[in-house]
Amino acid sequence: MTRESQSDSAEVPERPSSKPPGGVALTAGMWILIGLGVMQVLRLASNVVLTRLLYAEAFGMMQLVYAFMVGLHLFTDVGIGPSVVQSPHGEEPEFLDTAYTVQVIRGCILCVIGVALAYPFARYYGDLRLAALLVVVNLSSAIGALQSTKWFTEGRRLALRRLTIIDIGIQVLCFAATLVAVFFTRSVYALLVGTLSSDVLRAWTSHFWLPGHRNRLRIVRAHLYGMLRFGRWIFLSTALTFLVGQTDRLVFGKLVPLAMLGIYGIGANVANMAPQVLNSVIDRLLFPMLAKAHNEENRLASAFARARRPILGLGGFALAGFIGGGRAAVHLMYDPRYHGASWIVQVLSVGAWFGLLDYINTRGLLARGDSHWLVASGLGKLCGMALLIPIGYSYFGFPGAVVGYAASELGRYGVSCVAVHRRGLLALGDDAKYSGLMFAASALAFAGLALVERTVTHNAAIGALTVFLVVLAVYAPTLRGLWRSLRELRAASAGNVGTTAPAPSVEVLPG
């Protein structure tokens, strides 16, 4: 090791924890849920308030802008964050500096490409206002690239308290800034205030508020080759992720007016609330735990089988409410201009369930280093979209296209099932059991809501309460089992502190 490397290593001393691994994971899970819960409430509140201050067409324009930006980012993603989490060298300063340098170069290239494509993109959709929006938003590519790799190493260690506090603080400040800007200007451009301020604050806090190695610009060839080897499949996977995750906005933007696209975006945001939270839990807690189980303990199969069940239980509980009571949810939160999003929430929530099943499968595969299966999974959905969206649109118009898009999740899930089966990770019995429970709860919630509206009242608050109580009654045994498991794990973790007997490091949330 060089003298420079020795000096860098001194900056990141090991931080032994008094908690056993199970206790660390339980604490991390608690902070994840707190942070994601607060941020989803803030996002929902922001969305509801802003829809009352702006017109639906503004949200349609932002759907196209963010689809464009997501496409640029995903088509150039080489898996820097997952590389830091998964690699055995993920704590070494030379590896972290290489990752940071690649990230900065990528961000600058993205900014230049995005600005160059802004005008042609706006011309294609026939609204030159999009060009100005895209030029401003593209600045976030360069700003976001300055984020320190300390963010990834904190996630690798499951030290999530600081990350959660920073995320919540940034969300609150950006919400306030956006609200003030929209209130005084009533312009779509005010929506960009939150995006830019979020990137600035995230980059600044990652360098100055997090402990760890201070990044510098340098590339170590051996680490670069290893990172690109791991990331080449992530690059293809994320390119496909754009095609399967944002194509709906880009295609529907040519099929329907911008106002209708804005209503579709509202419905998609509501349907994706629960999956976004659970996907973040999977990425920030489940994936590091599974990677550790594979790299250090060689017991990935048992860890995968046990850790996924609570995600399925919580995901089914949330999505059953949206499938059965999407109408009540939209009518409760939004004014009549956006009530057309009700059926969109219900249809997309069905697809979101199979998307969640696939996401869990692919993160188990990624923990093994099998990133090429993410590409195959994305191709499964892409083929489903290419087949089902045109068929749905030709027979039933825009509603048929939305149903086709949601149904295409089955293609992705089917491929990932084949992949985990080949790796000995398949738990198809659990998937069938939790899917049956979720659809049964959805049907009962839908029937309960219809009964209340037909015989008692059309009040949205009472309807939403009815749906919640029905789904809660169906899921009560599952939630009780989860709570009991968490209490047992907490007691076991507390009992092991100070002893040499380690608690299970990955079997954190037994089913």
C-alpha positions in Angstrom: 0.0 0.0 0.0 1.3 3.5 -0.8 1.9 6.2 1.7 -1.0 8.1 0.2 -3.3 5.1 0.7 -2.2 4.7 4.2 -3.0 8.3 4.9 -6.4 8.0 3.4 -7.2 4.9 5.3 -6.6 6.7 8.5 -9.5 9.0 7.6 -12.0 6.1 7.8 -11.3 4.1 11.0 -13.5 1.2 11.7 -16.5 2.1 13.9 -17.2 -0.9 16.1 -20.7 -1.1 17.2 -21.9 -2.3 20.6 -25.0 -3.7 19.0 -25.1 -7.2 17.5 -25.8 -7.4 13.8 -29.5 -8.1 14.3 -29.8 -5.0 16.5 -27.9 -2.8 13.9 -30.3 -4.0 11.2 -33.4 -3.4 13.4 -32.2 0.1 14.2 -31.5 0.8 10.5 -34.9 -0.5 9.6 -36.6 1.8 12.1 -34.8 4.8 10.8 -35.7 3.9 7.2 -39.3 3.6 8.0 -39.3 6.8 10.0 -37.6 8.7 7.2 -39.6 7.3 4.4 -42.9 7.7 6.3 -42.2 11.4 7.0 -41.0 12.1 3.4 -44.0 10.4 1.8 -46.3 12.5 4.0 -44.4 15.6 2.9 -44.5 14.7 -0.7 -48.2 13.9 -0.6 -48.9 17.2 1.2 -46.8 19.1 -1.3 -48.6 17.4 -4.2 -52.1 18.1 -2.8 -51.3 21.7 -2.1 -49.7 22.4 -5.4 -52.6 20.9 -7.4 -54.8 23.6 -5.8 -52.4 26.4 -6.9 -51.5 25.2 -10.4 -53.3 23.9 -13.4 -53.3 20.3 -14.6 -51.4 21.1 -17.7 -48.4 22.2 -15.6 -48.1 18.7 -14.1 -48.4 17.2 -17.5 -45.4 19.3 -18.6 -43.4 18.2 -15.6 -44.2 14.5 -16.3 -42.5 15.0 -19.7 -39.6 16.9 -18.2 -38.8 14.4 -15.5 -39.3 11.5 -17.9 -36.6 13.1 -20.1 -34.2 13.6 -17.1 -34.8 10.1 -15.8 -34.0 8.7 -19.2 -30.7 10.6 -19.4 -29.7 9.4 -15.9 -30.7 5.8 -16.5 -29.1 5.5 -19.9 -25.7 6.5 -18.4 -26.0 4.6 -15.0 -23.0 2.4 -14.3 -24.1 1.3 -10.8 -21.8 3.5 -8.7 -23.9 3.3 -5.6 -24.5 -0.5 -5.8 -20.8 -1.0 -6.6 -19.8 0.7 -3.3 -22.3 -1.4 -1.4 -21.6 -4.7 -3.0 -17.8 -4.6 -3.6 -15.4 -6.0 -1.0 -13.3 -2.9 -1.7 -16.2 -0.6 -0.9 -14.5 1.0 2.2 -11.1 1.6 0.5 -10.2 5.3 -0.2 -8.9 4.5 -3.7 -12.1 2.7 -4.7 -14.2 5.5 -3.3 -12.2 8.2 -5.1 -12.5 6.2 -8.4 -16.3 6.0 -7.9 -16.5 9.7 -7.1 -14.5 10.7 -10.2 -16.6 8.6 -12.5 -19.7 10.1 -11.0 -18.5 13.7 -11.6 -17.5 13.0 -15.2 -20.8 11.3 -15.8 -22.7 14.3 -14.4 -21.0 16.8 -16.5 -21.5 14.8 -19.7 -25.2 14.4 -18.8 -25.6 18.2 -18.3 -24.1 18.9 -21.8 -26.2 16.3 -23.5 -29.4 17.3 -21.8 -29.0 21.0 -22.8 -28.3 20.0 -26.4 -31.4 17.8 -26.6 -33.8 20.2 -24.8 -35.0 22.1 -27.9 -35.5 19.0 -30.2 -37.4 17.4 -27.4 -39.7 20.4 -26.9 -40.3 20.6 -30.7 -41.3 17.0 -30.8 -44.0 17.6 -28.2 -45.0 20.9 -29.8 -44.5 23.0 -26.7 -41.3 25.2 -26.6 -41.9 25.9 -22.9 -40.4 22.5 -22.3 -37.0 23.6 -23.6 -36.5 26.3 -20.9 -37.7 23.8 -18.2 -35.2 21.2 -19.4 -32.2 23.6 -19.5 -32.8 24.5 -15.9 -33.4 21.0 -14.8 -30.3 19.7 -16.5 -28.2 21.8 -14.1 -29.2 19.2 -11.5 -27.1 16.6 -13.3 -23.9 18.4 -12.7 -24.9 19.5 -9.1 -26.0 16.0 -8.1 -22.8 14.5 -9.4 -20.9 16.3 -6.7 -22.5 14.2 -4.0 -19.9 12.5 -1.8 -19.5 8.7 -1.7 -19.9 9.0 2.1 -23.6 8.7 1.3 -23.1 5.2 -0.1 -20.7 4.0 2.7 -23.1 5.1 5.4 -25.8 3.0 3.7 -23.3 0.1 3.3 -22.7 0.1 7.1 -26.5 0.5 7.8 -25.7 3.7 9.6 -28.9 5.4 8.5 -29.7 7.8 11.3 -27.8 10.7 9.8 -29.0 10.0 6.2 -32.6 9.9 7.4 -32.3 13.2 9.3 -30.6 14.9 6.3 -33.3 13.5 3.9 -36.1 14.8 6.1 -34.5 18.2 6.5 -33.9 18.6 2.8 -37.5 17.6 2.0 -38.9 20.1 4.4 -36.8 23.0 3.1 -37.5 22.1 -0.6 -41.2 21.8 0.1 -41.3 25.2 1.7 -39.2 26.8 -1.1 -41.4 25.3 -3.8 -44.6 26.3 -2.0 -43.4 29.9 -1.7 -42.3 30.1 -5.3 -45.6 28.7 -6.6 -47.7 30.9 -4.4 -46.1 34.1 -5.6 -45.6 33.2 -9.3 -48.3 30.5 -10.1 -45.9 29.3 -12.8 -44.7 25.9 -13.7 -41.2 27.1 -13.5 -41.6 27.5 -9.7 -41.7 23.7 -9.5 -38.0 23.6 -10.4 -37.0 25.4 -7.2 -37.4 22.3 -5.1 -35.5 20.1 -7.5 -32.5 22.4 -7.7 -32.3 23.2 -4.0 -32.6 19.5 -3.2 -29.5 18.7 -5.3 -27.5 21.5 -3.9 -28.4 20.6 -0.3 -27.8 16.9 -0.8 -24.3 17.5 -2.3 -23.3 20.0 0.4 -24.5 17.9 3.4 -22.9 14.7 2.0 -19.5 16.3 2.1 -19.7 18.3 5.3 -22.2 16.5 7.6 -21.2 12.9 7.1 -18.1 11.2 8.5 -15.7 9.2 6.4 -13.3 9.6 3.6 -13.0 12.9 1.8 -13.2 12.3 -1.9 -10.6 13.6 -4.4 -10.5 13.3 -8.1 -8.4 10.3 -9.1 -8.9 7.0 -10.9 -7.2 3.7 -9.9 -7.3 1.6 -13.0 -7.9 -1.8 -11.3 -10.9 -0.4 -9.4 -12.3 1.3 -12.5 -12.2 -2.0 -14.4 -13.9 -3.9 -11.6 -16.6 -1.2 -11.2 -17.3 -1.1 -15.0 -17.4 -4.9 -15.1 -20.0 -4.9 -12.3 -21.8 -1.9 -13.8 -22.0 -3.0 -17.4 -25.1 -5.0 -16.7 -26.6 -2.3 -14.4 -26.1 0.1 -17.3 -28.2 -2.1 -19.6 -30.7 -2.8 -16.8 -31.2 0.9 -16.0 -31.5 1.8 -19.7 -34.3 -0.8 -19.8 -35.7 0.6 -16.5 -36.1 3.9 -18.3 -37.9 2.3 -21.2 -40.2 0.3 -19.0 -40.7 2.9 -16.3 -41.0 6.2 -18.2 -42.2 5.2 -21.7 -45.8 5.5 -20.4 -45.3 9.2 -19.9 -43.6 9.7 -23.2 -46.1 7.6 -25.2 -49.2 8.9 -23.5 -47.9 12.5 -23.9 -48.4 12.0 -27.7 -51.8 10.3 -27.2 -53.6 12.6 -24.8 -53.6 16.4 -24.0 -51.1 17.6 -21.4 -53.9 18.2 -18.9 -54.9 14.5 -19.1 -51.2 13.5 -18.8 -51.1 15.6 -15.6 -54.1 13.7 -14.3 -52.4 10.4 -15.2 -49.2 11.6 -13.4 -51.3 12.3 -10.2 -52.7 8.8 -10.4 -49.3 7.2 -11.0 -47.8 9.2 -8.0 -50.5 7.9 -5.7 -50.2 4.3 -6.9 -46.4 4.4 -6.5 -46.4 5.8 -3.0 -46.2 2.4 -1.2 -43.8 0.8 -3.8 -41.5 3.7 -3.5 -41.2 3.3 0.3 -40.8 -0.4 0.1 -38.2 -0.2 -2.8 -36.2 2.2 -0.7 -36.4 -0.2 2.3 -35.2 -3.0 0.0 -32.3 -0.9 -1.5 -31.1 0.6 1.8 -31.7 -2.3 4.2 -32.5 -5.6 2.5 -29.9 -5.3 -0.3 -26.9 -4.5 2.0 -27.9 -7.3 4.3 -28.2 -9.8 1.5 -24.9 -8.8 0.0 -23.3 -9.3 3.4 -25.0 -12.7 3.7 -23.6 -13.7 0.3 -20.0 -12.3 0.7 -19.3 -13.1 4.3 -21.7 -15.8 5.6 -22.6 -17.8 2.5 -26.3 -18.2 3.5 -28.1 -16.0 1.0 -30.9 -18.5 0.3 -32.2 -18.6 3.9 -31.7 -14.9 4.4 -33.6 -14.1 1.2 -36.5 -16.4 2.1 -37.0 -14.9 5.5 -36.3 -11.3 4.9 -38.7 -10.9 2.0 -41.9 -11.9 3.8 -42.4 -8.8 5.8 -42.0 -6.7 2.6 -44.7 -8.7 1.0 -47.0 -8.4 4.0 -46.6 -4.6 4.2 -46.7 -4.1 0.5 -49.9 -6.1 0.1 -51.5 -4.3 3.0 -50.8 -0.9 1.4 -51.7 -1.8 -2.2 -54.9 -3.6 -1.3 -56.2 -0.3 0.1 -55.3 1.6 -3.2 -56.8 -1.2 -5.4 -60.0 -1.4 -3.4 -60.3 2.2 -2.4 -58.4 4.3 -5.0 -61.6 6.2 -5.7 -62.1 7.2 -2.1 -58.4 8.1 -1.8 -58.3 10.4 -4.8 -61.7 12.1 -3.9 -60.4 12.7 -0.4 -57.1 14.3 -1.3 -57.8 16.2 -4.6 -60.3 18.6 -6.0 -62.8 17.5 -8.7 -60.4 18.5 -11.5 -58.3 15.4 -10.6 -61.0 12.9 -9.8 -60.4 11.2 -13.2 -57.2 9.7 -11.6 -59.3 7.3 -9.5 -59.3 4.4 -11.9 -55.7 5.0 -12.8 -54.7 4.5 -9.2 -56.5 1.2 -9.0 -55.2 -0.2 -12.3 -51.6 0.9 -11.7 -51.6 -0.5 -8.1 -52.3 -4.0 -9.5 -49.3 -3.7 -11.7 -47.3 -2.2 -8.8 -47.8 -5.4 -6.8 -46.1 -7.6 -9.4 -43.4 -4.9 -9.8 -42.7 -5.2 -6.1 -42.4 -9.0 -6.3 -39.9 -8.5 -9.2 -37.9 -5.9 -7.3 -37.4 -8.2 -4.4 -36.2 -11.0 -6.7 -33.8 -8.8 -8.6 -32.2 -7.4 -5.5 -31.5 -11.0 -4.3 -29.8 -11.7 -7.6 -27.9 -8.4 -7.4 -26.6 -9.4 -4.0 -25.0 -12.4 -5.7 -23.4 -10.1 -8.3 -25.8 -11.5 -11.0 -26.6 -8.0 -12.4 -27.2 -9.4 -15.9 -30.5 -10.8 -14.8 -31.8 -7.2 -14.2 -31.4 -6.8 -18.0 -33.4 -9.9 -18.7 -36.1 -8.8 -16.3 -36.4 -5.4 -17.9 -36.7 -7.0 -21.3 -39.6 -9.1 -20.1 -41.6 -6.0 -19.2 -40.5 -4.2 -22.4 -41.8 -7.0 -24.5 -45.0 -7.0 -22.5 -45.4 -3.2 -23.1 -44.7 -3.5 -26.8 -47.5 -6.1 -27.1 -50.1 -5.0 -24.6 -50.2 -1.2 -24.8 -51.0 -1.1 -28.6 -53.6 -3.9 -28.2 -55.2 -2.1 -25.3 -55.2 1.3 -27.0 -56.6 -0.1 -30.3 -59.6 -1.7 -28.6 -60.3 0.5 -25.5 -58.4 3.8 -26.1 -56.4 5.4 -23.4 -57.9 3.3 -20.5 -56.9 0.1 -22.5 -53.4 1.5 -22.9 -53.1 2.1 -19.1 -54.3 -1.5 -18.4 -51.8 -2.8 -20.9 -49.0 -0.9 -19.3 -49.9 -2.3 -15.8 -50.2 -5.9 -17.1 -46.7 -5.7 -18.6 -45.3 -6.1 -15.1 -46.2 -9.7 -15.4 -43.5 -10.2 -18.0 -40.8 -8.7 -15.8 -41.9 -10.8 -12.8 -42.0 -14.0 -14.8 -38.4 -13.6 -15.9 -37.1 -12.8 -12.4 -39.0 -15.9 -11.1 -37.0 -18.0 -13.6 -33.8 -16.4 -12.5 -34.2 -16.8 -8.7 -35.3 -20.4 -9.3 -32.0 -21.1 -11.1 -30.1 -19.6 -8.2 -32.0 -21.6 -5.6 -33.8 -18.5 -4.2 -37.3 -19.1 -5.4 -40.2 -18.7 -2.9 -43.1 -18.9 -5.3 -45.3 -20.3 -2.6 -44.9 -17.2 -0.5 -45.7 -15.0 -3.6 -48.9 -17.0 -4.3 -50.0 -16.8 -0.7 -49.4 -13.1 -0.3 -50.9 -12.3 -3.7 -54.1 -14.2 -2.8 -54.3 -12.3 0.5 -53.8 -9.0 -1.2 -56.4 -9.5 -3.9 -58.9 -10.9 -1.4 -58.5 -7.8 0.8 -58.8 -5.6 -2.3 -62.1 -7.2 -3.4 -63.6 -6.9 0.1 -62.5 -3.3 0.4 -64.0 -2.5 -3.0 -67.3 -4.2 -2.0 -67.3 -2.4 1.4 -66.8 1.0 -0.3 -69.5 0.3 -2.8 -71.9 -0.7 -0.1 -71.2 2.4 2.0 -71.7 4.7 -1.0 -74.9 3.0 -2.0 -76.6 2.8 1.4 -75.0 5.4 3.7 -73.0 8.3 2.1 -70.7 9.4 -0.7 -68.4 11.2 1.8 -64.8 10.5 0.8 -63.5 10.4 4.3 -66.0 7.8 5.5 -65.3 5.8 2.4 -61.5 5.9 2.9 -62.0 4.9 6.6 -64.2 2.0 5.5 -61.5 0.7 3.1 -58.8 1.0 5.8 -60.8 -0.9 8.3 -61.7 -3.7 5.9 -58.1 -4.2 4.8 -56.8 -3.9 8.4 -59.3 -6.7 9.4 -58.0 -9.0 6.6 -54.4 -8.3 7.4 -54.6 -8.3 11.2 -53.1 -11.8 11.7 -50.2 -11.0 9.3 -49.5 -7.6 11.0 -49.7 -9.2 14.4 -47.1 -11.9 13.3 -44.8 -9.2 12.0 -45.1 -7.2 15.2 -44.4 -10.3 17.3 -41.3 -11.1 15.2 -40.0 -7.6 15.6 -40.4 -7.7 19.4 -38.6 -11.1 19.6 -35.7 -9.8 17.5 -35.4 -6.7 19.6 -35.4 -8.7 22.8 -32.8 -11.1 21.3 -30.6 -8.2 20.2 -30.8 -6.5 23.6 -29.9 -9.8 25.3 -26.8 -10.3 23.0 -25.2 -6.9 23.6 -21.9 -7.3 25.2 -21.7 -11.1 24.5 -19.9 -12.9 21.9 -22.9 -14.7 20.5 -24.0 -12.8 17.4 -27.6 -12.3 16.6 -28.7 -13.4 13.1 -27.4 -10.7 10.8 -29.9 -11.0 7.9 -32.9 -12.9 9.2 -34.2 -9.6 10.5 -37.9 -9.8 9.9 -38.9 -13.4 10.0 -42.3 -14.2 8.5 
